[in-house]
Amino acid sequence: MLYPKFIKKDDTIGICAPSAGVGKKLEEFELSNAVLASKGFKVKETASVRVNNERSASARKRAKELDELVMDKDVDAILCAAGGDFMLEMMPYVDFEHIKENPKWISGMSDPTNLLFTVTTKLDIATLYGSNGAGFTYEKRRPQSTFFSYLQGDIVSQRSYNRYQTFLDMITENKVYQPVEWKCKQEELQLKGRLIGGCVECIEKLIGTEFDHTNEFLERYRDDGIIWYFDIFNMTSYNFYLTLLQFQNAGWFRYCKGVLIGRVAFPSVEDKKLDYIKAADKVFKKIPHICEMDIGHTDPYMTLINGALIDVKYKNGKGSIAFRLK
């Protein structure tokens, strides 16, 4: 596994929009850039970042703007500006050879899974899941402090949080918080393996395409064992169950040592007998798994390193995550 060079003060973070633009939240984006500047980083945006559209540009142009940052020797890391729905359109135009020749940390969350998952499984280059380019609006905040630590090479251990906001409360700025409780069938659990995953809705659309290098990745790291993580945006509990079966039938859970599942942003449970946790229980009968984790679309969220070795500890609803870059 190749870990890109960590960045330092005065380095440049490039921001492109391979999915949606940030035109609907320019004030947040400006605040976020100000936080990046306060940390000592320079920011370089591509042309389509501030577009107010679910597609920041045509598929070819989005790929071209990503490539501009990849090839720019003055850009030291790359952030995807936002999530969205249409990054998959861009994937056929991504120059993976350029990424291989110029490895840099690429970070995103949600729709950027398409790029992050493929870069890690195809090229053996680690990527960061947890923050998009408009995601930094406060100077002092544990989730983003962790992200900046990781980007600079200080791979601190992360602990479960005490309270969280649902995605709906986040976007409506409703200051309501729920207690964090990771859910696991065991009272105590420890997991070790190599981490891979992302947003489920994105990963499922990669199966069988030219961007599906999952089985090759699994074979390369079979001796480490695989830890999967899944971030669910609005997939129903039935569809989540069927998607897990699809992954299982594709052979993706061989060598699997454990599964980490985040809280659902927009839950939709057709039948209480098969909610998200019961769906996981039904598929992962003998595979240890933890649900309702601080991953993905609820706030706060952890920073995860695709491709790294991970150590997970769980006990009585709480836990921690630590990474080893080997």
ZAVOMAR-895045 format. One record per residue: x, y, z of N, C-alpha, C in turn. Coordinates in pm, whole numbers, padded with zeros to 5 digits, always signed. Layout:
BEGIN
XYZXYZXYZ;...
end
This chain:
BEGIN
+00084-00119+00000+00000+00000+00000+00088+00124+00000;+00059+00216-00089+00135+00340-00099+00060+00450-00024;+00129+00514+00068+00072+00626+00142+00133+00755+00088;+00051+00843+00030+00106+00966-00028+00180+01051+00076;+00259+01142+00026+00336+01231+00113+00240+01316+00195;+00267+01325+00325+00184+01409+00411+00215+01556+00387;+00119+01641+00415+00138+01783+00387+00182+01857+00513;+00226+01979+00492+00275+02062+00603+00230+02206+00581;+00258+02290+00678+00223+02431+00669+00281+02492+00542;+00202+02578+00478+00236+02646+00352+00220+02558+00229;+00181+02432+00248+00149+02349+00131+00013+02389+00075;-00013+02344-00047-00136+02381-00117-00232+02264-00125;-00357+02289-00086-00465+02192-00100-00548+02233-00222;-00557+02143-00318-00638+02168-00436-00780+02119-00415;-00877+02198-00459-01018+02160-00446-01080+02155-00585;-01139+02042-00618-01213+02029-00744-01352+01975-00712;-01439+01975-00812-01578+01934-00790-01613+01820-00885;-01570+01698-00855-01598+01585-00944-01742+01537-00940;-01822+01593-00850-01965+01562-00845-02040+01695-00849;-02100+01736-00738-02173+01862-00735-02080+01980-00708;-02125+02100-00749-02056+02221-00710-02106+02270-00575;-02042+02375-00523-02079+02425-00390-02158+02556-00398;-02217+02584-00513-02287+02710-00532-02401+02735-00436;-02460+02629-00384-02572+02646-00290-02526+02680-00149;-02399+02663-00123-02348+02688+00012-02215+02763+00006;-02215+02873-00066-02093+02950-00083-02042+03009+00048;-02136+03049+00135-02093+03106+00263-02017+03002+00345;-02069+02879+00349-02000+02770+00419-01864+02744+00357;-01861+02746+00225-01737+02718+00154-01630+02823+00185;-01673+02948+00190-01578+03056+00224-01527+03039+00367;-01617+03005+00460-01575+02980+00598-01476+02864+00604;-01505+02761+00527-01419+02644+00524-01279+02679+00472;-01275+02757+00366-01146+02800+00311-01068+02886+00411;-01143+02966+00488-01078+03049+00590-01015+02962+00698;-01082+02853+00734-01025+02760+00832-00899+02695+00776;-00903+02654+00649-00783+02597+00587-00667+02696+00591;-00698+02823+00563-00594+02927+00568-00541+02945+00709;-00632+02937+00809-00589+02954+00948-00496+02841+00993;-00506+02727+00926-00418+02613+00957-00284+02625+00883;-00270+02729+00801-00145+02750+00730-00140+02691+00591;-00256+02648+00537-00260+02589+00405-00304+02690+00300;-00248+02677+00182-00296+02754+00067-00406+02672-00002;-00496+02741-00070-00606+02673-00139-00603+02710-00286;-00619+02608-00370-00628+02631-00515-00753+02562-00567;-00846+02638-00620-00972+02584-00671-00968+02568-00822;-01035+02465-00871-01054+02453-01015-01178+02534-01056;-01198+02548-01186-01294+02644-01239-01439+02615-01200;-01474+02489-01180-01615+02454-01164-01660+02437-01020;-01572+02461-00924-01602+02434-00783-01725+02511-00735;-01738+02639-00774-01844+02723-00719-01974+02720-00800;-01982+02631-00893-02104+02619-00975-02220+02572-00888;-02337+02630-00911-02458+02592-00837-02536+02489-00919;-02489+02365-00912-02554+02260-00991-02514+02124-00935;-02603+02027-00951-02571+01891-00906-02459+01830-00989;-02438+01880-01109-02319+01848-01190-02240+01977-01202;-02123+01981-01145-02046+02106-01149-02005+02142-01291;-01994+02041-01377-01956+02061-01517-01987+01931-01591;-01952+01927-01719-01967+01801-01793-01875+01695-01732;-01903+01570-01761-01821+01461-01707-01675+01475-01749;-01651+01507-01874-01514+01523-01923-01443+01639-01853;-01515+01750-01835-01452+01866-01773-01420+01840-01627;-01509+01772-01557-01481+01739-01416-01356+01653-01404;-01342+01554-01494-01223+01469-01492-01098+01551-01527;-01112+01643-01621-00999+01727-01661-00953+01815-01544;-01049+01869-01467-01012+01955-01354-00947+01875-01242;-00993+01753-01221-00924+01664-01126-00781+01641-01173;-00764+01612-01302-00632+01585-01357-00539+01706-01345;-00596+01825-01357-00515+01947-01341-00448+01949-01203;-00524+01911-01101-00468+01911-00965-00370+01796-00946;-00401+01682-01004-00310+01567-00995-00174+01601-01056;-00175+01669-01169-00052+01698-01242+00020+01824-01195;-00047+01904-01116+00010+02031-01069+00111+02004-00958;+00238+02032-00983+00343+02004-00885+00331+02092-00761;+00256+02200-00770+00239+02289-00655+00123+02248-00565;+00045+02151-00608-00069+02101-00529-00024+01976-00453;-00045+01977-00321+00008+01870-00235-00097+01770-00187;-00225+01807-00192-00335+01717-00155-00460+01766-00226;-00559+01678-00241-00679+01712-00318-00803+01683-00236;-00894+01781-00230-01023+01764-00166-01133+01770-00271;-01229+01680-00261-01349+01690-00343-01440+01794-00278;-01493+01886-00357-01567+01999-00302-01694+01957-00229;-01765+01857-00283-01895+01820-00226-01931+01678-00269;-02039+01629-00210-02095+01502-00254-02185+01526-00374;-02290+01445-00386-02380+01460-00499-02430+01326-00548;-02456+01317-00677-02514+01195-00733-02451+01147-00862;-02368+01228-00926-02332+01199-01064-02182+01181-01090;-02105+01153-00987-01962+01132-01010-01937+01014-01103;-02023+00914-01098-02004+00794-01180-01991+00830-01328;-02058+00937-01372-02047+00981-01511-01903+01017-01548;-01830+01069-01451-01695+01118-01474-01590+01008-01480;-01618+00895-01417-01516+00793-01396-01448+00743-01525;-01519+00725-01637-01450+00677-01757-01343+00772-01809;-01346+00898-01765-01252+00998-01816-01138+01027-01718;-01137+00961-01603-01030+00982-01505-00902+00918-01556;-00792+00993-01548-00662+00941-01590-00594+00877-01470;-00616+00747-01454-00561+00676-01339-00408+00661-01348;-00355+00662-01469-00209+00657-01483-00144+00782-01425;-00207+00897-01445-00155+01020-01387-00160+01016-01234;-00268+00959-01182-00280+00947-01035-00173+00853-00982;-00149+00745-01054-00046+00648-01013+00092+00712-01014;+00119+00795-01114+00250+00859-01128+00268+00976-01033;+00156+01032-00984+00162+01150-00897+00073+01129-00775;+00105+01032-00690+00017+01001-00577+00007+01117-00478;-00115+01157-00448-00142+01261-00349-00262+01215-00266;-00271+01265-00144-00389+01234-00065-00511+01293-00134;-00611+01208-00157-00739+01252-00211-00843+01225-00104;-00920+01328-00072-01020+01315+00035-01158+01351-00016;-01257+01282+00036-01396+01313+00007-01487+01227+00090;-01616+01248+00072-01715+01171+00147-01843+01163+00065;-01909+01051+00071-02034+01026+00000-02005+00993-00146;-02054+01074-00244-02037+01042-00385-01890+01026-00426;-01795+01100-00368-01654+01076-00401-01605+00935-00372;-01686+00853-00306-01652+00710-00288-01611+00647-00421;-01681+00684-00530-01650+00626-00661-01501+00639-00693;-01446+00755-00668-01305+00781-00697-01214+00719-00591;-01245+00743-00463-01158+00696-00355-01146+00544-00356;-01257+00475-00364-01260+00329-00361-01180+00272-00478;-01196+00333-00596-01127+00283-00714-00977+00310-00708;-00938+00429-00662-00796+00460-00650-00727+00362-00556;-00792+00331-00444-00729+00240-00346-00727+00096-00395;-00838+00048-00450-00843-00094-00490-00768-00120-00620;-00764-00023-00710-00697-00041-00840-00548-00009-00832;-00514+00100-00762-00377+00150-00765-00297+00125-00637;-00363+00073-00534-00295+00053-00404-00243+00185-00348;-00321+00291-00364-00289+00421-00306-00395+00452-00200;-00352+00479-00079-00446+00508+00030-00519+00639+00004;-00645+00646+00045-00727+00766+00032-00798+00793+00164;-00850+00915+00180-00915+00956+00305-01065+00971+00285;-01143+00906+00371-01288+00920+00370-01331+00993+00497;-01400+01106+00479-01448+01176+00598-01481+01321+00577;-01414+01390+00485-01437+01534+00471-01434+01577+00325;-01535+01654+00286-01534+01722+00157-01478+01864+00175;-01457+01932+00065-01389+02060+00067-01462+02172+00138;-01593+02161+00151-01667+02266+00219-01699+02229+00364;-01627+02130+00415-01664+02074+00545-01598+02132+00667;-01516+02237+00651-01443+02291+00766-01494+02431+00796;-01580+02443+00895-01639+02574+00925-01608+02622+01065;-01535+02543+01143-01498+02583+01279-01349+02553+01299;-01278+02645+01361-01134+02624+01379-01103+02515+01479;-01185+02504+01585-01159+02406+01689-01276+02308+01696;-01251+02188+01644-01355+02087+01643-01287+01952+01624;-01321+01857+01712-01244+01732+01714-01244+01657+01581;-01358+01642+01510-01352+01566+01384-01258+01629+01282;-01265+01761+01265-01178+01820+01163-01034+01832+01213;-01013+01843+01344-00878+01841+01398-00812+01706+01367;-00891+01599+01381-00841+01466+01348-00806+01457+01201;-00892+01510+01115-00866+01507+00971-00735+01578+00939;-00715+01698+00995-00591+01772+00969-00470+01698+01024;-00487+01633+01138-00377+01553+01193-00339+01442+01096;-00438+01373+01043-00411+01264+00949-00343+01316+00823;-00391+01427+00771-00337+01483+00648-00190+01523+00665;-00152+01551+00790-00014+01593+00818+00071+01480+00877;+00013+01359+00884+00092+01243+00924+00086+01207+01070;+00006+01277+01148-00011+01244+01290-00137+01157+01301;-00118+01026+01291-00231+00933+01282-00279+00898+01423;-00352+00990+01482-00399+00974+01620-00510+00870+01627;-00525+00810+01744-00636+00718+01768-00764+00799+01784;-00875+00744+01735-01004+00813+01744-01097+00737+01838;-01165+00810+01923-01262+00753+02017-01403+00783+01971;-01497+00697+02006-01638+00725+01976-01679+00854+02045;-01772+00924+01985-01817+01053+02038-01927+01030+02142;-01966+01135+02210-02070+01123+02313-02210+01148+02258;-02219+01247+02167-02349+01281+02110-02335+01303+01960;-02445+01289+01889-02442+01312+01745-02569+01382+01699;-02561+01443+01581-02676+01502+01515-02716+01416+01395;-02844+01401+01372-02888+01335+01249-02856+01426+01131;-02856+01370+01012-02827+01449+00893-02932+01558+00873;-03059+01525+00902-03165+01624+00886-03145+01740+00983;-03108+01711+01108-03081+01818+01204-02960+01902+01162;-02863+01837+01100-02746+01910+01052-02784+02012+00945;-02859+01967+00843-02887+02055+00730-02994+02160+00764;-03074+02135+00868-03172+02235+00909-03122+02319+01026;-02997+02292+01067-02934+02364+01179-03016+02356+01306;-03079+02242+01326-03155+02215+01447-03059+02161+01553;-03044+02231+01662-02944+02194+01763-02995+02085+01857;-03030+01973+01798-03077+01857+01874-02972+01747+01860;-02936+01687+01973-02832+01584+01973-02884+01456+02037;-02836+01344+01985-02873+01212+02036-02750+01146+02100;-02770+01059+02199-02655+00989+02257-02595+00888+02160;-02464+00883+02153-02394+00787+02068-02391+00651+02138;-02431+00549+02065-02420+00412+02116-02394+00319+01999;-02270+00273+01988-02240+00174+01887-02314+00044+01924;-02364-00026+01823-02445-00146+01846-02370-00270+01797;-02358-00367+01886-02286-00490+01853-02346-00605+01931;-02348-00725+01875-02406-00840+01943-02319-00885+02061;-02187-00857+02051-02097-00890+02160-02082-00770+02254;-02059-00798+02380-02035-00690+02476-01898-00628+02456;-01805-00709+02407-01669-00662+02387-01613-00726+02261;-01538-00646+02182-01491-00696+02053-01364-00621+02011;-01270-00693+01952-01152-00632+01892-01137-00684+01750;-01111-00593+01656-01098-00628+01516-00965-00573+01462;-00900-00651+01378-00779-00607+01311-00785-00651+01166;-00742-00564+01075-00741-00599+00934-00713-00477+00849;-00727-00493+00716-00703-00382+00624-00838-00324+00581;-00850-00193+00591-00980-00126+00576-01009-00088+00431;-01134-00111+00391-01183-00062+00262-01334-00041+00275;-01387+00056+00200-01531+00079+00205-01567+00216+00152;-01684+00265+00197-01733+00395+00154-01884+00398+00157;-01942+00485+00076-02087+00500+00069-02145+00382-00008;-02238+00310+00054-02292+00187-00004-02356+00213-00140;-02430+00324-00151-02500+00353-00275-02404+00369-00393;-02283+00412-00364-02182+00427-00470-02114+00294-00500;-02073+00224-00395-01999+00099-00415-02080-00001-00496;-02211-00009-00469-02293-00108-00539-02294-00084-00690;-02279+00041-00731-02285+00074-00874-02153+00047-00946;-02049+00012-00870-01920-00020-00930-01906-00168-00964;-01990-00252-00904-01977-00397-00924-01988-00431-01073;-01889-00507-01122-01892-00555-01259-01848-00455-01364;-01812-00334-01322-01765-00233-01416-01613-00240-01429;-01559-00159-01518-01413-00154-01533-01344-00095-01410;-01423-00037-01320-01366+00024-01199-01374-00070-01079;-01422-00190-01102-01434-00288-00994-01308-00374-00988;-01217-00335-00899-01094-00410-00877-01094-00471-00737;-01213-00489-00683-01229-00532-00545-01166-00669-00520;-01197-00766-00606-01148-00901-00581-00995-00909-00588;-00934-00829-00678-00788-00826-00685-00731-00768-00555;-00795-00664-00504-00753-00602-00377-00762-00703-00263;-00874-00775-00258-00893-00874-00152-00786-00982-00156;-00749-01027-00275-00647-01131-00286-00509-01079-00243;-00480-00954-00278-00349-00898-00241-00332-00890-00090;-00443-00864-00018-00433-00840+00126-00503-00948+00208;-00519-01065+00150-00590-01173+00218-00524-01210+00351;-00391-01201+00358-00320-01241+00481-00345-01142+00595;-00377-01017+00562-00408-00917+00665-00550-00935+00717;-00637-00991+00633-00779-00991+00663-00838-00855+00629;-00964-00853+00591-01028-00730+00543-01131-00681+00645;-01129-00551+00672-01235-00485+00749-01310-00394+00653;-01438-00419+00634-01522-00334+00550-01589-00227+00634;-01612-00108+00576-01698-00009+00640-01801+00041+00539;-01921+00068+00588-02030+00111+00502-02098+00234+00559;-02109+00336+00475-02181+00459+00505-02309+00457+00422;-02424+00468+00488-02554+00459+00419-02618+00597+00415;-02654+00643+00297-02718+00774+00285-02870+00760+00295;-02936+00708+00193-03083+00696+00199-03133+00563+00146;-03047+00465+00139-03089+00331+00097-03185+00273+00199;-03296+00214+00153-03391+00155+00247-03331+00031+00312;-03391-00012+00420-03336-00129+00491-03345-00254+00404;-03452-00267+00325-03462-00382+00233-03350-00379+00131;-03330-00262+00070-03225-00250-00031-03087-00270+00028;-03068-00225+00153-02941-00248+00220-02916-00398+00235;-03016-00470+00278-03005-00615+00292-02970-00681+00159;-03043-00642+00053-03019-00702-00078-02882-00664-00134;-02838-00544-00105-02705-00501-00151-02596-00578-00079;-02612-00600+00051-02515-00682+00123-02510-00824+00066;-02626-00877+00030-02628-01009-00034-02555-01006-00168;-02573-00897-00242-02503-00881-00369-02352-00881-00348;-02304-00806-00248-02162-00806-00216-02115-00946-00177;-02196-01012-00096-02161-01147-00051-02153-01243-00170;-02250-01235-00260-02252-01323-00376-02139-01291-00474;-02086-01170-00469-01971-01133-00552-01840-01179-00489;-01848-01238-00370-01729-01289-00304-01654-01187-00223;-01717-01074-00197-01646-00963-00133-01621-00984+00017;-01690-01076+00080-01672-01093+00223-01581-01211+00259;-01515-01269+00159-01413-01368+00192-01295-01292+00254;-01231-01354+00346-01119-01295+00422-01166-01180+00512;-01296-01164+00529-01348-01051+00608-01338-01081+00757;-01271-00991+00830-01255-01005+00974-01361-00927+01052;-01428-00831+00984-01527-00751+01054-01586-00645+00963;-01699-00589+01006-01770-00488+00928-01811-00374+01019;-01787-00251+00974-01822-00130+01048-01930-00056+00969;-02041-00024+01035-02155+00036+00966-02194+00165+01036;-02205+00271+00960-02241+00401+01016-02390+00417+01037;-02427+00529+01098-02569+00562+01113-02625+00607+00978;-02751+00578+00953-02813+00610+00824-02857+00756+00823;-02823+00826+00715-02859+00968+00706-03010+00986+00699;-03074+00917+00605-03219+00924+00589-03275+00782+00595;-03301+00732+00717-03346+00593+00730-03488+00571+00677;-03507+00455+00617-03639+00414+00569-03651+00264+00590;-03729+00226+00691-03742+00086+00729-03879+00035+00686;-03881-00056+00590-04008-00108+00541-04074-00203+00641;-03992-00271+00719-04044-00373+00811-03949-00378+00931;-04001-00361+01050-03916-00362+01170-03845-00495+01190;-03898-00600+01126-03833-00730+01136-03704-00736+01052;-03685-00635+00965-03563-00630+00886-03516-00485+00876;-03485-00426+00992-03427-00292+00991-03279-00304+00953;-03205-00196+00959-03066-00198+00912-02978-00292+00995;-02997-00290+01125-02916-00376+01211-02952-00523+01190;-03081-00553+01181-03123-00692+01157-03077-00740+01019;-03072-00649+00922-03023-00684+00789-02876-00725+00797;-02798-00647+00872-02656-00681+00890-02642-00813+00964;-02722-00833+01069-02717-00959+01144-02747-01079+01055;-02843-01061+00966-02888-01170+00879-02780-01212+00779;-02705-01113+00729-02600-01143+00631-02470-01185+00700;-02432-01110+00803-02303-01134+00871-02322-01226+00991;-02368-01345+00965-02400-01437+01075-02279-01465+01164;-02166-01499+01102-02046-01534+01178-01937-01427+01168;-01965-01319+01096-01867-01212+01082-01898-01103+01184;-01806-01070+01272-01832-00964+01371-01862-00832+01301;-01960-00758+01354-01996-00631+01294-02049-00535+01400;-02023-00408+01377-02067-00302+01468-02150-00203+01387;-02265-00167+01438-02355-00073+01370-02365+00059+01447;-02426+00157+01383-02449+00289+01444-02318+00359+01481;-02216+00341+01400-02086+00401+01430-02078+00545+01379;-01975+00616+01424-01956+00757+01387-01887+00765+01252;-01959+00721+01149-01904+00713+01014-02003+00778+00918;-01952+00870+00836-02032+00918+00725-02116+01040+00749;-02245+01030+00718-02331+01147+00700-02387+01208+00828;-02368+01145+00942-02412+01208+01066-02294+01279+01130;-02322+01370+01217-02218+01457+01274-02210+01436+01425;-02090+01409+01480-01958+01409+01418-01926+01276+01350;-01820+01279+01270-01779+01162+01194-01629+01141+01210;-01588+01017+01193-01447+00982+01201-01381+00995+01063;-01250+01014+01062-01172+01009+00938-01120+00867+00921;-01145+00809+00805-01104+00671+00778-01003+00668+00664;-00907+00576+00672-00803+00566+00570-00824+00438+00491;-00874+00453+00368-00889+00337+00281-00752+00278+00251;-00738+00148+00275-00614+00078+00246-00523+00056+00364;-00547+00126+00474-00459+00114+00591-00501-00004+00679;-00408-00047+00763-00441-00146+00865-00514-00075+00978;-00618-00137+01030-00701-00073+01132-00715-00164+01253;-00717-00103+01371-00743-00173+01496-00868-00112+01558;-00970-00191+01576-01097-00143+01632-01121-00210+01766;-01156-00131+01864-01192-00184+01995-01333-00139+02031;-01414-00231+02079-01552-00201+02117-01582-00262+02253;-01655-00183+02334-01700-00236+02463-01820-00155+02510;-01930-00224+02530-02051-00166+02590-02095-00034+02526;-02105-00035+02393-02160+00079+02323-02062+00187+02284;-01938+00175+02325-01834+00273+02293-01716+00202+02227;-01623+00283+02173-01510+00218+02109-01407+00316+02058;-01307+00259+01990-01199+00340+01935-01149+00277+01806;-01083+00362+01726-01023+00318+01600-00881+00373+01594;-00786+00287+01555-00648+00330+01537-00597+00269+01406;-00506+00341+01338-00454+00296+01209-00304+00272+01215;-00260+00178+01134-00117+00153+01113-00091+00160+00964;+00002+00245+00923+00028+00268+00781+00137+00173+00732;+00097+00050+00706+00189-00054+00657+00132-00118+00532;
end
